[in-house]
Amino acid sequence: MKILIDTHIFLWSISNPKKMSTLKRKQIESLANTIYVSSISITEIMIKASIGKLKVDYNPVAIAEESGFELLDWKANDALILKDLPFHHKDPFDRMLISQSITNSIPIMTDDEKFEKYDCVLLG
């Protein structure tokens, strides 16, 4: 199964996996699943690092690849549904991840309850 992971799930998976439920950890660790980290998550991490909200002393792209995750690039078509996406969630990074999940038909793993209000498939 293909799984797109939200930014906080990626960060927890590389720094503190015990923050995730056992089910989420098993889904991420299963070799039967392809786990995607979006270029949007990499962007969010680097922007938060640049404004001092997150300490990043590593290359998140290299860590994602070393962890066996696939990178999912943001494409122009991923943006098209943003125009009509309801504003249940105000965070632009999360809105883009939701859009990317819907457009690419890839379930998304998150602990953010606001995602439940959207027409994306949630895991965990």
Phi and psi in radians as a Rosetta constraint file:
Dihedral C 1 N 2 CA 2 C 2 CIRCULARHARMONIC -1.545 0.35
Dihedral N 2 CA 2 C 2 N 3 CIRCULARHARMONIC 2.410 0.35
Dihedral C 2 N 3 CA 3 C 3 CIRCULARHARMONIC -2.417 0.35
Dihedral N 3 CA 3 C 3 N 4 CIRCULARHARMONIC 2.192 0.35
Dihedral C 3 N 4 CA 4 C 4 CIRCULARHARMONIC -1.657 0.35
Dihedral N 4 CA 4 C 4 N 5 CIRCULARHARMONIC 2.217 0.35
Dihedral C 4 N 5 CA 5 C 5 CIRCULARHARMONIC -1.803 0.35
Dihedral N 5 CA 5 C 5 N 6 CIRCULARHARMONIC 2.418 0.35
Dihedral C 5 N 6 CA 6 C 6 CIRCULARHARMONIC -1.150 0.35
Dihedral N 6 CA 6 C 6 N 7 CIRCULARHARMONIC 2.793 0.35
Dihedral C 6 N 7 CA 7 C 7 CIRCULARHARMONIC -0.977 0.35
Dihedral N 7 CA 7 C 7 N 8 CIRCULARHARMONIC -0.802 0.35
Dihedral C 7 N 8 CA 8 C 8 CIRCULARHARMONIC -1.158 0.35
Dihedral N 8 CA 8 C 8 N 9 CIRCULARHARMONIC -0.552 0.35
Dihedral C 8 N 9 CA 9 C 9 CIRCULARHARMONIC -1.162 0.35
Dihedral N 9 CA 9 C 9 N 10 CIRCULARHARMONIC -0.724 0.35
Dihedral C 9 N 10 CA 10 C 10 CIRCULARHARMONIC -1.052 0.35
Dihedral N 10 CA 10 C 10 N 11 CIRCULARHARMONIC -0.848 0.35
Dihedral C 10 N 11 CA 11 C 11 CIRCULARHARMONIC -1.083 0.35
Dihedral N 11 CA 11 C 11 N 12 CIRCULARHARMONIC -0.746 0.35
Dihedral C 11 N 12 CA 12 C 12 CIRCULARHARMONIC -1.135 0.35
Dihedral N 12 CA 12 C 12 N 13 CIRCULARHARMONIC -0.682 0.35
Dihedral C 12 N 13 CA 13 C 13 CIRCULARHARMONIC -1.127 0.35
Dihedral N 13 CA 13 C 13 N 14 CIRCULARHARMONIC -0.513 0.35
Dihedral C 13 N 14 CA 14 C 14 CIRCULARHARMONIC -1.678 0.35
Dihedral N 14 CA 14 C 14 N 15 CIRCULARHARMONIC -0.259 0.35
Dihedral C 14 N 15 CA 15 C 15 CIRCULARHARMONIC -2.153 0.35
Dihedral N 15 CA 15 C 15 N 16 CIRCULARHARMONIC -0.576 0.35
Dihedral C 15 N 16 CA 16 C 16 CIRCULARHARMONIC -2.698 0.35
Dihedral N 16 CA 16 C 16 N 17 CIRCULARHARMONIC 1.249 0.35
Dihedral C 16 N 17 CA 17 C 17 CIRCULARHARMONIC -1.009 0.35
Dihedral N 17 CA 17 C 17 N 18 CIRCULARHARMONIC -0.407 0.35
Dihedral C 17 N 18 CA 18 C 18 CIRCULARHARMONIC -1.183 0.35
Dihedral N 18 CA 18 C 18 N 19 CIRCULARHARMONIC -0.222 0.35
Dihedral C 18 N 19 CA 19 C 19 CIRCULARHARMONIC -1.236 0.35
Dihedral N 19 CA 19 C 19 N 20 CIRCULARHARMONIC -0.338 0.35
Dihedral C 19 N 20 CA 20 C 20 CIRCULARHARMONIC -1.599 0.35
Dihedral N 20 CA 20 C 20 N 21 CIRCULARHARMONIC 2.690 0.35
Dihedral C 20 N 21 CA 21 C 21 CIRCULARHARMONIC -1.128 0.35
Dihedral N 21 CA 21 C 21 N 22 CIRCULARHARMONIC 2.772 0.35
Dihedral C 21 N 22 CA 22 C 22 CIRCULARHARMONIC -1.025 0.35
Dihedral N 22 CA 22 C 22 N 23 CIRCULARHARMONIC -0.711 0.35
Dihedral C 22 N 23 CA 23 C 23 CIRCULARHARMONIC -1.048 0.35
Dihedral N 23 CA 23 C 23 N 24 CIRCULARHARMONIC -0.802 0.35
Dihedral C 23 N 24 CA 24 C 24 CIRCULARHARMONIC -1.085 0.35
Dihedral N 24 CA 24 C 24 N 25 CIRCULARHARMONIC -0.784 0.35
Dihedral C 24 N 25 CA 25 C 25 CIRCULARHARMONIC -1.054 0.35
Dihedral N 25 CA 25 C 25 N 26 CIRCULARHARMONIC -0.745 0.35
Dihedral C 25 N 26 CA 26 C 26 CIRCULARHARMONIC -1.130 0.35
Dihedral N 26 CA 26 C 26 N 27 CIRCULARHARMONIC -0.699 0.35
Dihedral C 26 N 27 CA 27 C 27 CIRCULARHARMONIC -1.134 0.35
Dihedral N 27 CA 27 C 27 N 28 CIRCULARHARMONIC -0.704 0.35
Dihedral C 27 N 28 CA 28 C 28 CIRCULARHARMONIC -1.200 0.35
Dihedral N 28 CA 28 C 28 N 29 CIRCULARHARMONIC -0.666 0.35
Dihedral C 28 N 29 CA 29 C 29 CIRCULARHARMONIC -1.406 0.35
Dihedral N 29 CA 29 C 29 N 30 CIRCULARHARMONIC -0.290 0.35
Dihedral C 29 N 30 CA 30 C 30 CIRCULARHARMONIC -1.177 0.35
Dihedral N 30 CA 30 C 30 N 31 CIRCULARHARMONIC 2.222 0.35
Dihedral C 30 N 31 CA 31 C 31 CIRCULARHARMONIC -1.230 0.35
Dihedral N 31 CA 31 C 31 N 32 CIRCULARHARMONIC -0.217 0.35
Dihedral C 31 N 32 CA 32 C 32 CIRCULARHARMONIC -1.326 0.35
Dihedral N 32 CA 32 C 32 N 33 CIRCULARHARMONIC -0.263 0.35
Dihedral C 32 N 33 CA 33 C 33 CIRCULARHARMONIC -1.841 0.35
Dihedral N 33 CA 33 C 33 N 34 CIRCULARHARMONIC 2.554 0.35
Dihedral C 33 N 34 CA 34 C 34 CIRCULARHARMONIC -1.807 0.35
Dihedral N 34 CA 34 C 34 N 35 CIRCULARHARMONIC 2.068 0.35
Dihedral C 34 N 35 CA 35 C 35 CIRCULARHARMONIC -1.762 0.35
Dihedral N 35 CA 35 C 35 N 36 CIRCULARHARMONIC 2.200 0.35
Dihedral C 35 N 36 CA 36 C 36 CIRCULARHARMONIC -1.886 0.35
Dihedral N 36 CA 36 C 36 N 37 CIRCULARHARMONIC 2.374 0.35
Dihedral C 36 N 37 CA 37 C 37 CIRCULARHARMONIC -1.928 0.35
Dihedral N 37 CA 37 C 37 N 38 CIRCULARHARMONIC 2.146 0.35
Dihedral C 37 N 38 CA 38 C 38 CIRCULARHARMONIC -1.346 0.35
Dihedral N 38 CA 38 C 38 N 39 CIRCULARHARMONIC 2.613 0.35
Dihedral C 38 N 39 CA 39 C 39 CIRCULARHARMONIC -1.072 0.35
Dihedral N 39 CA 39 C 39 N 40 CIRCULARHARMONIC -0.397 0.35
Dihedral C 39 N 40 CA 40 C 40 CIRCULARHARMONIC -1.138 0.35
Dihedral N 40 CA 40 C 40 N 41 CIRCULARHARMONIC -0.716 0.35
Dihedral C 40 N 41 CA 41 C 41 CIRCULARHARMONIC -1.128 0.35
Dihedral N 41 CA 41 C 41 N 42 CIRCULARHARMONIC -0.705 0.35
Dihedral C 41 N 42 CA 42 C 42 CIRCULARHARMONIC -1.096 0.35
Dihedral N 42 CA 42 C 42 N 43 CIRCULARHARMONIC -0.744 0.35
Dihedral C 42 N 43 CA 43 C 43 CIRCULARHARMONIC -1.058 0.35
Dihedral N 43 CA 43 C 43 N 44 CIRCULARHARMONIC -0.817 0.35
Dihedral C 43 N 44 CA 44 C 44 CIRCULARHARMONIC -1.042 0.35
Dihedral N 44 CA 44 C 44 N 45 CIRCULARHARMONIC -0.782 0.35
Dihedral C 44 N 45 CA 45 C 45 CIRCULARHARMONIC -1.054 0.35
Dihedral N 45 CA 45 C 45 N 46 CIRCULARHARMONIC -0.806 0.35
Dihedral C 45 N 46 CA 46 C 46 CIRCULARHARMONIC -1.234 0.35
Dihedral N 46 CA 46 C 46 N 47 CIRCULARHARMONIC -0.628 0.35
Dihedral C 46 N 47 CA 47 C 47 CIRCULARHARMONIC -1.158 0.35
Dihedral N 47 CA 47 C 47 N 48 CIRCULARHARMONIC -0.779 0.35
Dihedral C 47 N 48 CA 48 C 48 CIRCULARHARMONIC -1.111 0.35
Dihedral N 48 CA 48 C 48 N 49 CIRCULARHARMONIC -0.611 0.35
Dihedral C 48 N 49 CA 49 C 49 CIRCULARHARMONIC -1.153 0.35
Dihedral N 49 CA 49 C 49 N 50 CIRCULARHARMONIC -0.687 0.35
Dihedral C 49 N 50 CA 50 C 50 CIRCULARHARMONIC -1.196 0.35
Dihedral N 50 CA 50 C 50 N 51 CIRCULARHARMONIC -0.435 0.35
Dihedral C 50 N 51 CA 51 C 51 CIRCULARHARMONIC -1.808 0.35
Dihedral N 51 CA 51 C 51 N 52 CIRCULARHARMONIC 0.164 0.35
Dihedral C 51 N 52 CA 52 C 52 CIRCULARHARMONIC 1.438 0.35
Dihedral N 52 CA 52 C 52 N 53 CIRCULARHARMONIC 0.207 0.35
Dihedral C 52 N 53 CA 53 C 53 CIRCULARHARMONIC -1.500 0.35
Dihedral N 53 CA 53 C 53 N 54 CIRCULARHARMONIC -0.227 0.35
Dihedral C 53 N 54 CA 54 C 54 CIRCULARHARMONIC -2.598 0.35
Dihedral N 54 CA 54 C 54 N 55 CIRCULARHARMONIC 2.355 0.35
Dihedral C 54 N 55 CA 55 C 55 CIRCULARHARMONIC -1.591 0.35
Dihedral N 55 CA 55 C 55 N 56 CIRCULARHARMONIC 2.118 0.35
Dihedral C 55 N 56 CA 56 C 56 CIRCULARHARMONIC -2.236 0.35
Dihedral N 56 CA 56 C 56 N 57 CIRCULARHARMONIC 1.823 0.35
Dihedral C 56 N 57 CA 57 C 57 CIRCULARHARMONIC -2.011 0.35
Dihedral N 57 CA 57 C 57 N 58 CIRCULARHARMONIC 0.597 0.35
Dihedral C 57 N 58 CA 58 C 58 CIRCULARHARMONIC -2.582 0.35
Dihedral N 58 CA 58 C 58 N 59 CIRCULARHARMONIC 2.907 0.35
Dihedral C 58 N 59 CA 59 C 59 CIRCULARHARMONIC -1.651 0.35
Dihedral N 59 CA 59 C 59 N 60 CIRCULARHARMONIC 1.892 0.35
Dihedral C 59 N 60 CA 60 C 60 CIRCULARHARMONIC -1.125 0.35
Dihedral N 60 CA 60 C 60 N 61 CIRCULARHARMONIC -0.478 0.35
Dihedral C 60 N 61 CA 61 C 61 CIRCULARHARMONIC -1.175 0.35
Dihedral N 61 CA 61 C 61 N 62 CIRCULARHARMONIC -0.834 0.35
Dihedral C 61 N 62 CA 62 C 62 CIRCULARHARMONIC -1.090 0.35
Dihedral N 62 CA 62 C 62 N 63 CIRCULARHARMONIC -0.720 0.35
Dihedral C 62 N 63 CA 63 C 63 CIRCULARHARMONIC -1.119 0.35
Dihedral N 63 CA 63 C 63 N 64 CIRCULARHARMONIC -0.739 0.35
Dihedral C 63 N 64 CA 64 C 64 CIRCULARHARMONIC -1.050 0.35
Dihedral N 64 CA 64 C 64 N 65 CIRCULARHARMONIC -0.829 0.35
Dihedral C 64 N 65 CA 65 C 65 CIRCULARHARMONIC -1.133 0.35
Dihedral N 65 CA 65 C 65 N 66 CIRCULARHARMONIC -0.735 0.35
Dihedral C 65 N 66 CA 66 C 66 CIRCULARHARMONIC -1.138 0.35
Dihedral N 66 CA 66 C 66 N 67 CIRCULARHARMONIC -0.479 0.35
Dihedral C 66 N 67 CA 67 C 67 CIRCULARHARMONIC -1.438 0.35
Dihedral N 67 CA 67 C 67 N 68 CIRCULARHARMONIC -0.053 0.35
Dihedral C 67 N 68 CA 68 C 68 CIRCULARHARMONIC 1.535 0.35
Dihedral N 68 CA 68 C 68 N 69 CIRCULARHARMONIC 0.193 0.35
Dihedral C 68 N 69 CA 69 C 69 CIRCULARHARMONIC -1.490 0.35
Dihedral N 69 CA 69 C 69 N 70 CIRCULARHARMONIC 2.652 0.35
Dihedral C 69 N 70 CA 70 C 70 CIRCULARHARMONIC -1.666 0.35
Dihedral N 70 CA 70 C 70 N 71 CIRCULARHARMONIC 2.568 0.35
Dihedral C 70 N 71 CA 71 C 71 CIRCULARHARMONIC -1.635 0.35
Dihedral N 71 CA 71 C 71 N 72 CIRCULARHARMONIC 2.380 0.35
Dihedral C 71 N 72 CA 72 C 72 CIRCULARHARMONIC -2.028 0.35
Dihedral N 72 CA 72 C 72 N 73 CIRCULARHARMONIC 1.938 0.35
Dihedral C 72 N 73 CA 73 C 73 CIRCULARHARMONIC -1.305 0.35
Dihedral N 73 CA 73 C 73 N 74 CIRCULARHARMONIC 2.537 0.35
Dihedral C 73 N 74 CA 74 C 74 CIRCULARHARMONIC -1.343 0.35
Dihedral N 74 CA 74 C 74 N 75 CIRCULARHARMONIC 2.264 0.35
Dihedral C 74 N 75 CA 75 C 75 CIRCULARHARMONIC -2.053 0.35
Dihedral N 75 CA 75 C 75 N 76 CIRCULARHARMONIC 2.770 0.35
Dihedral C 75 N 76 CA 76 C 76 CIRCULARHARMONIC -0.963 0.35
Dihedral N 76 CA 76 C 76 N 77 CIRCULARHARMONIC -0.705 0.35
Dihedral C 76 N 77 CA 77 C 77 CIRCULARHARMONIC -1.127 0.35
Dihedral N 77 CA 77 C 77 N 78 CIRCULARHARMONIC -0.464 0.35
Dihedral C 77 N 78 CA 78 C 78 CIRCULARHARMONIC -1.110 0.35
Dihedral N 78 CA 78 C 78 N 79 CIRCULARHARMONIC -0.442 0.35
Dihedral C 78 N 79 CA 79 C 79 CIRCULARHARMONIC -1.455 0.35
Dihedral N 79 CA 79 C 79 N 80 CIRCULARHARMONIC -0.347 0.35
Dihedral C 79 N 80 CA 80 C 80 CIRCULARHARMONIC -1.021 0.35
Dihedral N 80 CA 80 C 80 N 81 CIRCULARHARMONIC -0.659 0.35
Dihedral C 80 N 81 CA 81 C 81 CIRCULARHARMONIC -1.394 0.35
Dihedral N 81 CA 81 C 81 N 82 CIRCULARHARMONIC -0.127 0.35
Dihedral C 81 N 82 CA 82 C 82 CIRCULARHARMONIC -1.045 0.35
Dihedral N 82 CA 82 C 82 N 83 CIRCULARHARMONIC -0.547 0.35
Dihedral C 82 N 83 CA 83 C 83 CIRCULARHARMONIC -1.032 0.35
Dihedral N 83 CA 83 C 83 N 84 CIRCULARHARMONIC -0.664 0.35
Dihedral C 83 N 84 CA 84 C 84 CIRCULARHARMONIC -1.836 0.35
Dihedral N 84 CA 84 C 84 N 85 CIRCULARHARMONIC 0.023 0.35
Dihedral C 84 N 85 CA 85 C 85 CIRCULARHARMONIC -1.262 0.35
Dihedral N 85 CA 85 C 85 N 86 CIRCULARHARMONIC 2.163 0.35
Dihedral C 85 N 86 CA 86 C 86 CIRCULARHARMONIC -1.033 0.35
Dihedral N 86 CA 86 C 86 N 87 CIRCULARHARMONIC 2.692 0.35
Dihedral C 86 N 87 CA 87 C 87 CIRCULARHARMONIC -1.607 0.35
Dihedral N 87 CA 87 C 87 N 88 CIRCULARHARMONIC 0.822 0.35
Dihedral C 87 N 88 CA 88 C 88 CIRCULARHARMONIC -1.143 0.35
Dihedral N 88 CA 88 C 88 N 89 CIRCULARHARMONIC -0.561 0.35
Dihedral C 88 N 89 CA 89 C 89 CIRCULARHARMONIC -2.083 0.35
Dihedral N 89 CA 89 C 89 N 90 CIRCULARHARMONIC 2.247 0.35
Dihedral C 89 N 90 CA 90 C 90 CIRCULARHARMONIC -1.599 0.35
Dihedral N 90 CA 90 C 90 N 91 CIRCULARHARMONIC -0.349 0.35
Dihedral C 90 N 91 CA 91 C 91 CIRCULARHARMONIC -1.174 0.35
Dihedral N 91 CA 91 C 91 N 92 CIRCULARHARMONIC 2.057 0.35
Dihedral C 91 N 92 CA 92 C 92 CIRCULARHARMONIC -1.116 0.35
Dihedral N 92 CA 92 C 92 N 93 CIRCULARHARMONIC -0.574 0.35
Dihedral C 92 N 93 CA 93 C 93 CIRCULARHARMONIC -1.167 0.35
Dihedral N 93 CA 93 C 93 N 94 CIRCULARHARMONIC -0.770 0.35
Dihedral C 93 N 94 CA 94 C 94 CIRCULARHARMONIC -1.148 0.35
Dihedral N 94 CA 94 C 94 N 95 CIRCULARHARMONIC -0.679 0.35
Dihedral C 94 N 95 CA 95 C 95 CIRCULARHARMONIC -1.066 0.35
Dihedral N 95 CA 95 C 95 N 96 CIRCULARHARMONIC -0.694 0.35
Dihedral C 95 N 96 CA 96 C 96 CIRCULARHARMONIC -1.194 0.35
Dihedral N 96 CA 96 C 96 N 97 CIRCULARHARMONIC -0.685 0.35
Dihedral C 96 N 97 CA 97 C 97 CIRCULARHARMONIC -1.129 0.35
Dihedral N 97 CA 97 C 97 N 98 CIRCULARHARMONIC -0.709 0.35
Dihedral C 97 N 98 CA 98 C 98 CIRCULARHARMONIC -1.060 0.35
Dihedral N 98 CA 98 C 98 N 99 CIRCULARHARMONIC -0.818 0.35
Dihedral C 98 N 99 CA 99 C 99 CIRCULARHARMONIC -1.048 0.35
Dihedral N 99 CA 99 C 99 N 100 CIRCULARHARMONIC -0.762 0.35
Dihedral C 99 N 100 CA 100 C 100 CIRCULARHARMONIC -1.138 0.35
Dihedral N 100 CA 100 C 100 N 101 CIRCULARHARMONIC -0.708 0.35
Dihedral C 100 N 101 CA 101 C 101 CIRCULARHARMONIC -1.059 0.35
Dihedral N 101 CA 101 C 101 N 102 CIRCULARHARMONIC -0.834 0.35
Dihedral C 101 N 102 CA 102 C 102 CIRCULARHARMONIC -1.145 0.35
Dihedral N 102 CA 102 C 102 N 103 CIRCULARHARMONIC -0.872 0.35
Dihedral C 102 N 103 CA 103 C 103 CIRCULARHARMONIC -1.067 0.35
Dihedral N 103 CA 103 C 103 N 104 CIRCULARHARMONIC -0.666 0.35
Dihedral C 103 N 104 CA 104 C 104 CIRCULARHARMONIC -1.675 0.35
Dihedral N 104 CA 104 C 104 N 105 CIRCULARHARMONIC 0.031 0.35
Dihedral C 104 N 105 CA 105 C 105 CIRCULARHARMONIC 0.926 0.35
Dihedral N 105 CA 105 C 105 N 106 CIRCULARHARMONIC 0.809 0.35
Dihedral C 105 N 106 CA 106 C 106 CIRCULARHARMONIC -2.043 0.35
Dihedral N 106 CA 106 C 106 N 107 CIRCULARHARMONIC 2.121 0.35
Dihedral C 106 N 107 CA 107 C 107 CIRCULARHARMONIC -1.016 0.35
Dihedral N 107 CA 107 C 107 N 108 CIRCULARHARMONIC 2.594 0.35
Dihedral C 107 N 108 CA 108 C 108 CIRCULARHARMONIC -2.022 0.35
Dihedral N 108 CA 108 C 108 N 109 CIRCULARHARMONIC 2.463 0.35
Dihedral C 108 N 109 CA 109 C 109 CIRCULARHARMONIC -1.860 0.35
Dihedral N 109 CA 109 C 109 N 110 CIRCULARHARMONIC 2.154 0.35
Dihedral C 109 N 110 CA 110 C 110 CIRCULARHARMONIC -2.686 0.35
Dihedral N 110 CA 110 C 110 N 111 CIRCULARHARMONIC 2.843 0.35
Dihedral C 110 N 111 CA 111 C 111 CIRCULARHARMONIC -1.876 0.35
Dihedral N 111 CA 111 C 111 N 112 CIRCULARHARMONIC 0.081 0.35
Dihedral C 111 N 112 CA 112 C 112 CIRCULARHARMONIC -1.431 0.35
Dihedral N 112 CA 112 C 112 N 113 CIRCULARHARMONIC 1.940 0.35
Dihedral C 112 N 113 CA 113 C 113 CIRCULARHARMONIC -1.147 0.35
Dihedral N 113 CA 113 C 113 N 114 CIRCULARHARMONIC -0.373 0.35
Dihedral C 113 N 114 CA 114 C 114 CIRCULARHARMONIC -1.132 0.35
Dihedral N 114 CA 114 C 114 N 115 CIRCULARHARMONIC -0.415 0.35
Dihedral C 114 N 115 CA 115 C 115 CIRCULARHARMONIC -1.113 0.35
Dihedral N 115 CA 115 C 115 N 116 CIRCULARHARMONIC -0.449 0.35
Dihedral C 115 N 116 CA 116 C 116 CIRCULARHARMONIC -1.096 0.35
Dihedral N 116 CA 116 C 116 N 117 CIRCULARHARMONIC -0.362 0.35
Dihedral C 116 N 117 CA 117 C 117 CIRCULARHARMONIC -1.419 0.35
Dihedral N 117 CA 117 C 117 N 118 CIRCULARHARMONIC -0.056 0.35
Dihedral C 117 N 118 CA 118 C 118 CIRCULARHARMONIC -1.906 0.35
Dihedral N 118 CA 118 C 118 N 119 CIRCULARHARMONIC 2.861 0.35
Dihedral C 118 N 119 CA 119 C 119 CIRCULARHARMONIC -1.536 0.35
Dihedral N 119 CA 119 C 119 N 120 CIRCULARHARMONIC 0.897 0.35
Dihedral C 119 N 120 CA 120 C 120 CIRCULARHARMONIC -2.087 0.35
Dihedral N 120 CA 120 C 120 N 121 CIRCULARHARMONIC 2.673 0.35
Dihedral C 120 N 121 CA 121 C 121 CIRCULARHARMONIC -1.477 0.35
Dihedral N 121 CA 121 C 121 N 122 CIRCULARHARMONIC 2.178 0.35
Dihedral C 121 N 122 CA 122 C 122 CIRCULARHARMONIC -1.798 0.35
Dihedral N 122 CA 122 C 122 N 123 CIRCULARHARMONIC 2.541 0.35
Dihedral C 122 N 123 CA 123 C 123 CIRCULARHARMONIC -2.100 0.35
Dihedral N 123 CA 123 C 123 N 124 CIRCULARHARMONIC 2.657 0.35
